[in-house]
Amino acid sequence: MMILSSAQTNTGVVRTENQDCFGVKQERDFFFVCDGMGGGVAGDFASKSAVDVMLSLYDNINKQDCLDILGDLYYTYDEEVLKPIALIKIANNYLHGLTKKYPKLSGMGTTCSGVWFDREAKLVHIYNVGDSRVYRIRNGKIQLLTEDHSKIQELIDSGKMTKEDAKMAEIQSMITRALGINKTVKVDYKSEIVKNGDIYVLCTDGLNGELSDFTINDIVNLQKPDVVAISKELITAANNAGGRDNTTVITVCIQDDFNDSADVIGEPTEGIIIFPDELKNHSDKEHSLIRKFEKGFTVPIPKLAKEKNLLKSPLFIAIALVLVLICGVFVYTAVFKDKGEQKSIVELTGNISGINLNIMTLNSDKLVEIKTIKDKVFKIQVIQECFSNPESFLTPMQNVTVTLSQDGQNKYMGLSSFRPLDIKLPKGTYDMTLSYPEYKMLDANLNLKDTVSVTLETSDELSKMLIIMVPERDF
């Protein structure tokens, strides 16, 4: 079996940085794409690091390592089948660990979709986390081999949204599974028979976000079997259609004169198998492998992530605490003592300041309802209902850039994810800006805003804050 391949990536027309990355281990017939998220250096770092970890460890782990990570239940699988799954989980553990070590990387993550070709068994093994995709074009017809892990796909699967409605939905980028978000991750796996002339297209959502499957199919059939031309033309077409996102394409073409029916000795899976979240002992094995080989990782931690915030340094905090205590004693002595007040130092100073920021948007049903309402008073009532019952009417919004500044200086920057952001800053008043393409913050009176003023006070716990963001054109 002869395997021809071409991999290309492009920033696109709108974005200024490329957060996509791809990995190719040609001698092992292993190919994969990653689409980073997290804004700026974080998304770029996430995708590149995932590729780096997987390629660095590919030849350094064996079947027992894979079983230590995935569980002995999978001992009947070949080592080369299990290896990509184990590598994806190791990369996830590595990225998640860095978000804990470097808070400025909080919210970063990446998708990962890949294939491994078993020449002897005439099978292709397919792996997926997130919404990057693997297509197969056979006999001129295209078929999607992966399932998107996205909010859109969940709504389609539950029957709450049609595929046609999904194309116009405002939550296209909300994915439900990615590397780096949690300490463990589920991985989709399937395999199928390879046939002579098959063409496989691995891509990030910059491609299928701009081009329909029908158009992708046409371009592939027009350029086949030239894999370089296919990759190039697909990216060019995506940019010509708008190029709103980074686009990465790996094209793999199978060319051989083997007999499709007689030479196949492998047994494909009947559907997608989900490798579940790891147990603690599995995660411990991943961590031990990371410690053993991380000196060989080539992607450096971004300098921005390593920059220390003076306000958060232990020395500064210690000095500040002493000063606060002194001031507290002075205030107590000079003011409260004479009035018979019995306030303690702890009551005066508190112990933490910041916000637990939950960024959400209307679910698909509420978006449809809002669009049909013309009366502003009625719209306000619906929005207030959403504020009062977020569990029923709202859904977490991912990849919103959150910036807090004070006196013109940036004090915090992060990306929203499925969980609320814990933002810890010295008490005071800050300007908080939320940025997401074509979305704005919405208050209970239907006022759209980019920036709001936030006052932080010391207390026993972070104050909770809910922000609803909506498509600007619908309000």
GICOR-V967478 format. One line per field, one symbol per residue. psi: psi as a letter, one per 30 degrees, with the letter a starting at -180 (. if undefined). burial: I if it has 24 or more other ideal C-beta (glycine too) atoms within 12 Angstrom, else O. A space follows every 10 residues. Layout:
psi=???
burial=???
//
This chain:
psi=kkjklkkklk faeelfljgl llkkiefghk klkkjllfkb feeeeeeeee eeeeeefegg laeeeeefef kffgffklef efeeeeeeee eeeeeeeefe ejffgkflak lkklkkkjee fhlkkkkkja gllklkjkhg kkkkflkkil eeeeeeefgf kleeeefflg hegjlfklkf elflkkkkkl llkklkfkkk jkllffdffe kleeeeeeee eefkgjeeee eeeeeeeeef fehflkkkkk kkkjjlglje eefkfljllf akkjjlklle feeeeeeeee eegfffkfjl kkeeffkkje fgkeeeeeee eeeeeeeeee eeefdeefgg khkleeeefa flkakjjjkl lkleeeeeee ffkekeeeee eeeeeeefif eeflkkklgk kkkklkhfkk fkklklaflk kjjjlllakl jkkkkkkgll kklfggkkle klkkkklkaf lkkkkkkkkl keff.
burial=IOIIIIIIII IIOOIOIIII IIIIIOOIII IIIIIIIIII IIIIIIIIII IIIIIIIIOO IOOOIIIIII OOOIOOIIII IIIIIIIIII IIIIIIIIIO OIIIIIIIII IIIIIIIIIO IIIIIIIIII IIIIIIIIOO OIOIIIIIII IIIIIOOOOO IOOOOIOOII IIIIIIIIII IIIIIIIIII IIIIIIIIII IIIIIIIIII IOIOOIIOII IOIIIOIOII IIIIIIIIIO IOIIIIIIII IIIIOOOOOO OOOIOOOIOO OIIOIOIIOO OIIOIIIOII OOIIOOIOIO IIOIIOOOOO OOOOOOOOOO OOOIOOOIOO OOOOOOOOOO OOOOOOOOII OIIIIOIIII IIIIOIIOOI OOOOOOOOIO OIIOOIIOOI OOIIIIIIII IIIIOOOOOO IIIIIIIIOI IIIIIIIOOI IIIIIIOOII IIOOOIOOIO OIOIOIOIOO OIIOIIIIII IOOII
//
